[in-house]
Every structure is written in structure tokens, then in C-alpha cells.
Amino acid sequence: MGPALMRRGLRFAWVPAAVLLAVAPAAAAERYALVVSGANGEPRYVEQYAAWREALVAALRETLQFPAGHITTLFDGGTDAQAATAAGVRQAIDRLRTKLRSDDLLLIVLIGHGTYDGLEAKFNLVGPDLSASEWAALLKPLPGLLVMVDSTAASFPYLERLAGPRRIVITATDSPAQRFDTVFPEYFIKALTDPGADLDKNHRVSVWEAFLSASLGVRRYYEQRGQLATERALLDDNGDGLGREAGGEGQDGAAASRVYLDAAVVGAAPTDEELLSLLQKRATLEIDVEDLKQRRPIMTPEEYDKEFERLMTELARVSREVRRRQKT
């Protein structure tokens, strides 16, 4: 077990401003994407994974305006260059290595099944799987800014293995013990092009805003079904491999809030840093309120009322600050 698995509570880290600036350029010179939809397994997953994969590719092409030749898709059933095999992944990354430059951006999204054997987390492919350590070795030589999204079960160890400078790593779970199928990919893909995810209303959705929106969507999914959430997504963008939940405290998110996957928008409203911080705080408090409602059955009435009052008081305070800032 690595140090990050033993230090879940230590999520506060001072990060030099220069590091944040290096992670989040104003606009990447070129944008590339690698979408890997792994082994389907049972027949019931074939349609679901295909729908997510196609929705993501459509969002990248049509809304985010990635050049068609810059999007590589691998999937179960794909032939030759599109096969979701370990060899197919290696070949795709080798091709990207010849194209990427230091100021480019690469988005990698893994859709499918993930497993953890007590030592390594693995992403299930057709044939031999690739472990988090193997992914880390493949991606280490790549230049540019990497946004890595492992949307599968048991994906948490990828956070520790892949975190580093100029890396934004998102996992669908905060523990390798979370082995149930995830719904995070559905909400993350939707958030990339959802105007409602644009907290600061600058007509762009940052990676952090998409992460927040997806996390809230996942929690609502379980709440509406009367179930405790079996997945909690994490994001790491300061390289410490610890990560931060959408409703948690910590330094992660500062860089991701300044990284966009779209082409540079001419005339887009500039981000008001103070307002964005307040909006993010309000969003996380709203998530905390929904999470508290999920936990109500296992709390005493006194515990619930006390925590509910605290959250609502803080939410009201932050909302007043948001309104004040919006008027200035």
C-alpha cells in the first residue's frame, strides 16, 4: 500500500504559485484525446459503454471542437487501430508521443470495469489488463498537460500512481474497496457541455467545474434511489497524489479551475477569481447538504439537526457573499 493510501486525512498542501501556473496555461496550442472503452464483460454493458463513448466523442468534436484527427477511440469490438487491448493502448500512446509538444493538452478517459487485487488497480481491457503502474510508465514520457479521468470502479490507486507536475487526475472512487459499477462517467460527460456546470458564467466549463457538477450528479443519483453512495470521485492537480472530494477541503482544484478543454473562446468573460472561489464553496456546501440527507437514517435527530443548522448557516453566509460580489 502506497503512502497516499495511508494518509487519506492529510489533504492540505502548500503549492507554489509557479507550479499552478505551469499546470494551467491560458490555452493549449493543440488538444488531443484518447478515449478507451475497455472490455465489456457481460452483454448488458455493451450498450451502456457504447452510449457513453459516443456521447463523449460527440461532445469533444461538436461542442469542444477537438479536431477529428486528434481524437483516438479504442473499444471492445474495435478492429486494428481501434482495439481496446494493451497493445492497442501502447500503440495509441506511442503515436501521441510523436505529436505532443510541451504546450499541448491531452485528455485520457477510461470507461469500463476496474479491479483491485490488493496490490494493483487494473483497467480491464480485451486480453491482458494494464495496471495503474503500467499506465504511469506509459504516460511518464509524454510532454504537455495531461488530464486523466479513470471513471471505473476501484480507480483510486490511479491517483497516487499518476499524480505529478502538469497532471490533473480524476478517479471515480476514493478507495480501492469501492468495486461496484460507477455512474460517474455519465455525469462527467454531460457536465463537459452543460451550461449549468458553468459556475462563474464565463461561457466555458473548466475541468474543476465539470468535476463538481459530475460529483453532485452522482450524489443525487444515489439519493433519489434511497441508497448510500458507493462512489466518491477525487481530483488531484497539485501532484501530491492525495486528491480532494468535491465537497471536501484542500488545495486541489486551484489549477483545474483554470484548465478548459474547449478551444479558446474569443470574447469570453474573464474569470472573477474571488467570485469563482465563492461559487465553488457554495457548490461544495450544497453537496454536503445532500450528503447529510443521505446519512440522516444513521444519525440521531440531535446530530442531524446540529449539522444541518451549521451547513445551512454557512450556505446562507456564502450565498450573501456571492450576491454581494455579483453586484460589484
C-alpha positions as CSV (number, residue, x, y, z in Angstrom):
1,M,0.0,0.0,0.0
2,G,1.5,3.4,-1.0
3,P,1.8,6.4,1.2
4,A,-1.3,8.1,-0.2
5,L,-3.4,5.2,0.8
6,M,-2.2,5.6,4.4
7,R,-2.6,9.3,4.5
8,R,-6.2,9.9,3.5
9,G,-6.7,12.6,6.1
10,L,-3.7,14.7,5.1
11,R,-5.2,16.7,2.2
12,F,-3.7,20.1,2.8
13,A,-0.6,21.0,0.9
14,W,1.1,24.3,0.1
15,V,1.7,24.6,-3.6
16,P,3.9,27.3,-5.1
17,A,2.1,29.7,-7.5
18,A,4.6,28.9,-10.2
19,V,3.5,25.3,-10.1
20,L,-0.1,26.2,-10.6
21,L,0.7,28.5,-13.5
22,A,2.8,25.8,-15.1
23,V,-0.1,23.3,-14.8
24,A,-2.7,25.7,-16.3
25,P,-1.7,27.6,-19.4
26,A,-4.2,30.1,-20.8
27,A,-4.8,27.9,-23.8
28,A,-3.0,24.8,-25.1
29,A,-1.5,25.0,-28.6
30,E,-3.1,21.7,-29.6
31,R,-5.7,19.4,-27.9
32,Y,-5.7,15.7,-28.2
33,A,-8.0,13.0,-26.6
34,L,-7.7,9.3,-26.1
35,V,-11.0,7.6,-25.1
36,V,-10.6,3.9,-24.1
37,S,-13.8,1.9,-23.6
38,G,-12.4,-1.4,-22.2
39,A,-13.7,-5.0,-22.0
40,N,-17.5,-5.0,-21.9
41,G,-17.8,-8.2,-19.8
42,E,-21.5,-9.0,-19.5
43,P,-23.7,-8.3,-22.5
44,R,-25.7,-5.6,-20.6
45,Y,-22.6,-3.3,-20.6
46,V,-22.2,-3.3,-24.3
47,E,-24.9,-0.7,-25.0
48,Q,-24.1,1.4,-21.9
49,Y,-20.4,1.8,-22.6
50,A,-21.1,2.5,-26.3
51,A,-23.5,5.2,-25.4
52,W,-21.0,6.9,-23.0
53,R,-18.2,6.6,-25.5
54,E,-20.2,8.0,-28.4
55,A,-21.6,10.9,-26.2
56,L,-18.1,11.8,-25.1
57,V,-16.7,11.7,-28.7
58,A,-19.7,13.8,-29.9
59,A,-19.0,16.4,-27.1
60,L,-15.3,16.6,-28.0
61,R,-16.0,17.1,-31.7
62,E,-19.2,19.1,-31.8
63,T,-19.1,21.3,-28.7
64,L,-15.5,21.4,-27.6
65,Q,-14.3,21.4,-31.2
66,F,-11.4,19.0,-31.0
67,P,-10.1,18.3,-34.5
68,A,-11.5,14.9,-35.6
69,G,-7.9,13.7,-36.3
70,H,-6.9,14.5,-32.7
71,I,-9.4,12.0,-31.1
72,T,-8.4,8.4,-30.7
73,T,-11.0,5.9,-29.7
74,L,-10.4,2.3,-28.6
75,F,-13.2,-0.1,-27.7
76,D,-14.2,-3.7,-27.2
77,G,-15.1,-4.9,-30.7
78,G,-12.9,-2.3,-32.5
79,T,-10.6,-3.7,-35.1
80,D,-6.9,-3.0,-35.8
81,A,-6.1,0.5,-34.6
82,Q,-9.3,0.8,-32.5
83,A,-8.9,-2.4,-30.5
84,A,-9.2,-1.9,-26.7
85,T,-6.2,-4.1,-26.0
86,A,-3.0,-3.5,-24.1
87,A,-1.1,-3.4,-27.4
88,G,-3.7,-1.0,-28.8
89,V,-3.3,1.3,-25.9
90,R,0.5,1.3,-26.2
91,Q,0.4,1.9,-29.9
92,A,-2.0,4.8,-29.4
93,I,0.2,6.4,-26.8
94,D,3.3,5.9,-28.9
95,R,1.6,7.8,-31.8
96,L,0.6,10.6,-29.4
97,R,4.2,10.8,-28.1
98,T,5.3,11.8,-31.6
99,K,2.8,14.6,-31.9
100,L,2.6,16.1,-28.4
101,R,4.6,19.3,-27.6
102,S,5.2,20.8,-24.2
103,D,2.3,23.3,-24.5
104,D,-0.3,20.8,-25.8
105,L,-3.1,19.2,-23.8
106,L,-4.0,15.5,-23.7
107,L,-7.3,14.2,-22.3
108,I,-7.5,10.5,-21.5
109,V,-10.8,9.0,-20.4
110,L,-11.1,5.4,-19.3
111,I,-14.7,3.9,-19.4
112,G,-15.4,0.3,-18.3
113,H,-14.5,-2.0,-15.5
114,G,-11.8,-1.6,-12.9
115,T,-10.4,-4.1,-10.4
116,Y,-8.1,-4.1,-7.4
117,D,-6.3,-7.3,-6.2
118,G,-4.9,-5.9,-3.0
119,L,-1.6,-4.7,-4.7
120,E,-2.6,-3.1,-8.0
121,A,-5.6,-1.4,-9.6
122,K,-6.2,-2.5,-13.1
123,F,-8.3,-1.2,-16.0
124,N,-9.9,-4.2,-17.8
125,L,-9.0,-4.5,-21.5
126,V,-9.7,-7.1,-24.1
127,G,-7.0,-9.7,-23.2
128,P,-4.3,-8.8,-20.6
129,D,-5.2,-5.7,-18.5
130,L,-3.0,-2.7,-17.7
131,S,-2.3,-1.8,-14.1
132,A,-2.0,1.7,-12.7
133,S,1.7,1.3,-12.5
134,E,1.9,0.3,-16.2
135,W,-0.3,3.3,-17.2
136,A,2.1,5.5,-15.2
137,A,5.1,4.2,-17.0
138,L,3.4,4.6,-20.4
139,L,2.4,8.2,-19.7
140,K,5.6,9.4,-17.9
141,P,7.5,10.4,-21.1
142,L,4.6,12.4,-22.5
143,P,5.1,16.2,-22.7
144,G,2.3,18.7,-22.3
145,L,-0.6,19.0,-19.8
146,L,-2.4,15.7,-19.0
147,V,-6.0,15.4,-17.9
148,M,-6.5,11.8,-16.9
149,V,-10.0,10.6,-15.9
150,D,-10.4,7.0,-14.7
151,S,-14.2,6.6,-14.4
152,T,-14.1,3.0,-13.3
153,A,-14.6,1.1,-10.0
154,A,-11.6,0.7,-7.7
155,S,-9.9,3.5,-9.6
156,F,-8.5,5.4,-6.5
157,P,-4.9,4.0,-6.8
158,Y,-4.5,5.7,-10.1
159,L,-4.5,9.0,-8.2
160,E,-1.3,8.1,-6.4
161,R,0.4,6.4,-9.4
162,L,-0.3,9.1,-12.0
163,A,-0.2,12.4,-10.0
164,G,2.6,14.8,-10.8
165,P,3.5,18.1,-12.3
166,R,1.2,19.3,-15.0
167,R,-1.2,16.5,-14.3
168,I,-4.9,16.6,-13.4
169,V,-6.0,13.2,-12.3
170,I,-9.6,12.3,-11.6
171,T,-10.8,9.0,-10.2
172,A,-14.4,7.9,-9.7
173,T,-13.7,6.4,-6.3
174,D,-11.8,7.5,-3.2
175,S,-10.9,3.9,-2.2
176,P,-9.9,0.7,-4.0
177,A,-12.6,-1.0,-1.9
178,Q,-15.3,0.7,-4.0
179,R,-15.7,-2.0,-6.5
180,F,-19.3,-1.5,-7.7
181,D,-20.0,-0.3,-11.2
182,T,-19.9,3.5,-11.4
183,V,-22.2,6.1,-12.8
184,F,-19.6,8.9,-12.7
185,P,-18.8,8.7,-16.4
186,E,-22.4,9.6,-17.4
187,Y,-22.4,12.7,-15.3
188,F,-18.9,13.8,-16.1
189,I,-19.5,13.6,-19.9
190,K,-22.8,15.5,-19.5
191,A,-21.0,18.2,-17.4
192,L,-18.4,19.0,-20.1
193,T,-21.1,20.6,-22.3
194,D,-23.7,21.6,-19.7
195,P,-24.2,25.3,-19.3
196,G,-25.4,24.6,-15.8
197,A,-21.9,23.4,-14.8
198,D,-20.5,26.8,-15.7
199,L,-20.4,28.3,-12.2
200,D,-18.8,31.6,-13.0
201,K,-20.9,32.1,-16.1
202,N,-17.9,32.8,-18.4
203,H,-19.4,30.6,-21.1
204,R,-16.8,27.9,-20.5
205,V,-16.8,24.8,-18.3
206,S,-13.4,24.2,-16.6
207,V,-12.2,20.7,-15.6
208,W,-12.9,21.6,-12.0
209,E,-16.5,22.8,-12.8
210,A,-17.1,19.5,-14.7
211,F,-15.8,17.6,-11.7
212,L,-18.0,19.4,-9.3
213,S,-21.1,19.0,-11.5
214,A,-20.5,15.3,-12.0
215,S,-19.9,14.7,-8.3
216,L,-23.2,16.4,-7.4
217,G,-25.0,14.4,-10.2
218,V,-23.6,11.1,-8.7
219,R,-24.8,12.0,-5.2
220,R,-28.2,12.9,-6.5
221,Y,-28.4,9.7,-8.4
222,Y,-28.0,7.6,-5.2
223,E,-30.1,9.9,-3.1
224,Q,-33.1,9.6,-5.5
225,R,-32.8,5.9,-5.2
226,G,-32.6,5.9,-1.4
227,Q,-29.1,4.4,-1.5
228,L,-25.9,5.3,0.2
229,A,-23.4,6.4,-2.5
230,T,-20.9,3.7,-3.4
231,E,-18.6,6.0,-5.3
232,R,-16.9,9.3,-4.3
233,A,-14.8,10.9,-7.0
234,L,-11.5,12.6,-6.3
235,L,-9.4,15.2,-8.2
236,D,-5.7,15.8,-7.8
237,D,-4.0,18.7,-9.6
238,N,-1.1,19.6,-7.2
239,G,0.9,16.4,-7.6
240,D,0.7,15.0,-4.1
241,G,-1.5,12.0,-5.0
242,L,-4.0,12.6,-2.2
243,G,-6.8,14.3,-4.0
244,R,-9.9,16.1,-2.9
245,E,-13.6,15.4,-3.0
246,A,-15.9,17.9,-4.5
247,G,-17.3,18.6,-1.0
248,G,-14.0,18.4,0.8
249,E,-11.3,20.7,2.0
250,G,-7.9,21.1,0.4
251,Q,-5.7,22.8,-2.1
252,D,-6.6,20.6,-5.1
253,G,-8.8,22.4,-7.7
254,A,-7.0,25.6,-8.0
255,A,-5.2,24.6,-11.2
256,A,-8.1,22.5,-12.6
257,S,-10.4,25.6,-12.3
258,R,-8.2,27.3,-14.9
259,V,-8.0,24.5,-17.4
260,Y,-10.5,24.2,-20.2
261,L,-11.0,21.5,-22.8
262,D,-12.6,23.8,-25.3
263,A,-10.9,25.9,-27.9
264,A,-10.1,29.5,-26.7
265,V,-13.3,31.4,-26.7
266,V,-12.9,34.9,-28.2
267,G,-14.7,37.4,-26.2
268,A,-15.4,35.1,-23.2
269,A,-16.0,36.8,-19.9
270,P,-12.9,36.8,-17.7
271,T,-13.0,34.7,-14.6
272,D,-13.5,36.6,-11.4
273,E,-11.3,34.7,-9.1
274,E,-13.0,35.8,-5.9
275,L,-16.4,35.0,-7.2
276,L,-15.3,31.7,-8.6
277,S,-14.0,30.7,-5.2
278,L,-17.3,31.6,-3.6
279,L,-19.3,29.8,-6.2
280,Q,-17.2,26.7,-5.7
281,K,-17.6,27.0,-1.9
282,R,-21.4,27.3,-2.3
283,A,-21.5,24.3,-4.7
284,T,-19.5,22.1,-2.2
285,L,-21.8,23.2,0.7
286,E,-24.8,22.1,-1.4
287,I,-23.1,18.8,-2.0
288,D,-22.5,18.5,1.8
289,V,-26.2,19.2,2.5
290,E,-27.2,16.4,0.1
291,D,-24.7,14.1,1.6
292,L,-26.0,14.8,5.1
293,K,-29.5,13.9,3.9
294,Q,-28.2,10.6,2.8
295,R,-26.7,10.0,6.2
296,R,-29.8,11.0,8.1
297,P,-31.1,7.4,8.8
298,I,-27.9,6.5,10.6
299,M,-27.7,9.7,12.7
300,T,-29.6,10.7,15.9
301,P,-32.1,13.6,15.5
302,E,-29.9,15.8,17.6
303,E,-26.8,15.1,15.5
304,Y,-28.6,15.7,12.2
305,D,-30.3,18.9,13.4
306,K,-27.0,20.4,14.6
307,E,-25.1,19.6,11.4
308,F,-28.0,20.7,9.2
309,E,-28.1,24.1,11.0
310,R,-24.4,24.5,10.7
311,L,-24.4,23.8,7.0
312,M,-27.4,26.0,6.2
313,T,-26.0,28.9,8.2
314,E,-22.7,28.7,6.3
315,L,-24.6,28.2,3.0
316,A,-26.6,31.4,3.7
317,R,-23.4,33.3,4.5
318,V,-21.7,32.2,1.3
319,S,-24.8,32.9,-0.8
320,R,-24.9,36.5,0.6
321,E,-21.2,36.9,-0.3
322,V,-21.9,35.6,-3.8
323,R,-24.7,38.2,-4.3
324,R,-22.5,40.9,-3.0
325,R,-19.7,40.1,-5.3
326,Q,-22.1,39.8,-8.3
327,K,-23.3,43.3,-7.7
328,T,-19.8,44.8,-7.7
